[in-house]
């Protein structure tokens, strides 16, 4: 897998993420229900809400996956972040 590029707006993006103060927080029942519903509607065995930090992809909510985070270098979402430089 190709390693995701770091977007030009990385400092601004990370500041916005950290300002949310959601990283490493506990479960959120409302988000968990949405993730479960997304899996049911799409038929996907794995559904996630992931947040891409400086070095990792952290899962706020997940169904069908035991991991709580992965390295950013191997994250699919890291590629999405790299392409969306308008955040």
C-alpha positions as semicolon CSV with decimal commas, in nm:
position;residue;x (nm);y (nm);z (nm)
1;X;0,000;0,000;0,000
2;X;0,120;0,350;-0,078
3;X;0,184;0,572;0,224
4;X;-0,061;0,865;0,231
5;X;0,083;1,208;0,160
6;X;0,068;1,482;0,422
7;X;-0,167;1,758;0,301
8;X;-0,055;2,119;0,276
9;X;-0,309;2,221;0,539
10;X;-0,193;1,959;0,792
11;X;-0,122;2,203;1,077
12;X;-0,464;2,367;1,040
13;X;-0,638;2,029;1,006
14;X;-0,471;1,889;1,317
15;X;-0,550;2,202;1,518
16;X;-0,918;2,167;1,423
17;X;-0,910;1,798;1,518
18;X;-0,745;1,865;1,855
19;X;-0,988;2,149;1,926
20;X;-1,273;1,895;1,909
21;X;-1,123;1,719;2,214
22;X;-1,268;1,386;2,099
23;X;-0,952;1,178;2,053
24;X;-0,919;0,892;2,303
25;X;-1,264;0,956;2,450
26;X;-1,508;0,686;2,547
27;X;-1,794;0,544;2,344
28;X;-2,073;0,771;2,224
29;X;-2,404;0,580;2,206
30;X;-2,545;0,809;1,936
31;X;-2,243;0,767;1,708
32;X;-2,235;0,394;1,781
33;X;-2,599;0,361;1,669
34;X;-2,523;0,548;1,345
35;X;-2,226;0,322;1,274
36;X;-2,437;0,012;1,338
37;X;-2,713;0,148;1,111
38;X;-2,461;0,226;0,836
39;X;-2,344;-0,134;0,845
40;X;-2,699;-0,268;0,830
41;X;-2,801;-0,038;0,544
42;X;-2,491;-0,105;0,335
43;X;-2,440;-0,468;0,428
44;X;-2,077;-0,395;0,514
45;X;-1,927;-0,620;0,780
46;X;-1,696;-0,340;0,900
47;X;-1,814;0,017;0,962
48;X;-1,614;0,288;1,135
49;X;-1,589;0,650;1,234
50;X;-1,217;0,718;1,220
51;X;-1,016;1,028;1,297
52;X;-0,672;1,074;1,144
53;X;-0,425;1,214;1,396
54;X;-0,061;1,306;1,328
55;X;0,063;0,945;1,341
56;X;-0,246;0,727;1,364
57;X;-0,600;0,657;1,260
58;X;-0,816;0,631;1,573
59;X;-1,161;0,474;1,571
60;X;-1,424;0,670;1,761
61;X;-1,681;0,403;1,680
62;X;-1,650;0,066;1,511
63;X;-1,840;-0,246;1,419
64;X;-1,668;-0,561;1,295
65;X;-1,315;-0,462;1,397
66;X;-1,129;-0,522;1,721
67;X;-0,851;-0,265;1,675
68;X;-0,887;0,076;1,839
69;X;-0,638;0,243;1,607
70;X;-0,391;0,181;1,326
71;X;-0,082;0,360;1,204
72;X;-0,161;0,648;0,973
73;X;0,084;0,506;0,719
74;X;-0,143;0,208;0,655
75;X;-0,477;0,390;0,677
76;X;-0,712;0,426;0,384
77;X;-0,852;0,739;0,551
78;X;-0,506;0,896;0,544
79;X;-0,536;0,902;0,165
80;X;-0,876;1,073;0,189
81;X;-0,731;1,337;0,422
82;X;-0,441;1,395;0,182
83;X;-0,682;1,456;-0,107
84;X;-0,915;1,690;0,082
85;X;-0,708;2,002;0,137
86;X;-1,010;2,230;0,188
87;X;-1,060;2,131;0,553
